[in-house]
Amino acid sequence: MRLVLVPLLFAACQDYNLQGPGDQGGKYNPPDLSPERQSDQITQVTVPAVDVLFVVDNSCSMEEEQYALRSNFPQFMRFFTGSGLDYHVGVTTTDMDRTNREAGMLVEDNSGGGLYIDATYTEAEAVSSFSDRTTLGTNGSGDERGKDAVWGVLVTNQSQDQGFYRSEADLSVIAISDERDYSDVSLNEFSSWLAGLKPEGTVYFSSIVGPDPNGCATAERGTGYLEVTERVGGIEWSICDSDWSDLLAELGLQAAGLKREFFLSLVPVQDTIEVSVAETDGSEVAFTPEEWTYSATRNSVTFVEYLPDPLSVVHLSYEVLSSSEGEMIAEEAE
């Protein structure tokens, strides 16, 4: 609706000056429609504490897989050593038929270095200790019971495992087996229990097993493990994959809480996005569009290969989509 001002008519004609003291008649004074630029600053953080439990099949067919795990463990540890993260890394087996300490309990290393690896270890000490713990042999039971072993470590034998599991820490369970799971605990009971352990934290259950739908050349489908991963969350990886370096890196990345994907606070004009990272040493590194990808669905930027260090700051600068649209509309109206 257009508002029309009609001057009042008086008995005698008078001149009226409706112009304010500082006004200039007819001057165009449009609103500022220049594009709004947003700058998001996101600190790369790690979870303050995490307990990582490797559940390793020690049956007769697992010699090569145990070797692959040991050989690539340094890729896992690089996300922990020197990070300031408060971590525990323990190992148990799928053999629940034995009556000795190995059944549902943590495996010690040969040097008597305790029941788990923590932040007091140097990287070299951690790698050596993990190698000892995962040189398990192949004489374990052929009825692999990985879920029962997790229950044993975290519940039944918790007092003997000397503080490995902490209620305040995040939890990452990694099951490695070339057979299905034969545990007594049911899938529903185990999944519900595991997911409910950390109502305010994070729980992962990763399955390095024979993949869907029918397993692979040397492994049957990891039935009983894959279903837990689907319900709880975690990484699924084929145990038949010959290269385990990427796997251990992904597991370490997930457990440590480090991220490659960072979410924007507003919707951007995609070709205006600029990405840089302020490193902890004070330097700032700019990244070309070839070094990151943008997802419109998730409204996020993901680094292709680069992983920001803990406590570094990711800077995302961009024009906000709505403001740019307003500018275009104004230009078209002129």
Number of C-alpha atoms within 10 A of each C-alpha: 3 4 5 6 6 6 7 5 8 7 5 5 7 7 5 7 6 7 9 8 7 6 9 9 8 6 7 7 6 7 7 8 15 12 18 15 16 17 17 16 17 16 16 19 18 23 17 14 18 26 25 25 24 20 26 26 31 26 22 12 19 22 15 9 22 21 14 17 21 19 15 18 21 21 20 23 21 16 23 20 19 13 16 13 20 17 26 21 22 27 24 27 29 30 24 21 15 11 8 9 12 18 20 30 25 31 22 22 20 12 9 8 12 16 21 25 24 19 17 11 14 13 16 12 13 21 21 17 21 23 19 16 20 24 15 20 14 15 12 20 17 17 17 25 26 30 24 22 26 25 18 19 23 20 13 15 17 18 12 13 20 12 12 22 22 14 11 14 20 24 25 24 24 25 26 28 32 26 25 21 21 17 18 11 13 12 17 12 9 18 19 13 12 21 18 14 15 15 8 9 15 19 23 23 25 24 29 23 27 29 21 15 10 12 20 17 9 12 19 19 21 27 20 19 26 26 16 23 20 15 16 17 18 21 17 22 18 22 26 18 13 9 11 21 16 12 22 21 19 16 22 22 21 18 27 29 19 19 18 15 16 21 15 19 14 15 15 23 17 15 10 13 18 16 21 16 22 19 16 13 7 9 9 15 12 13 14 9 14 8 13 16 13 19 12 11 6 11 15 17 19 17 19 13 9 12 14 20 19 21 16 19 20 21 19 21 18 22 22 21 17 14 17 18 14 13 16 13 12 13 10 7 7 5
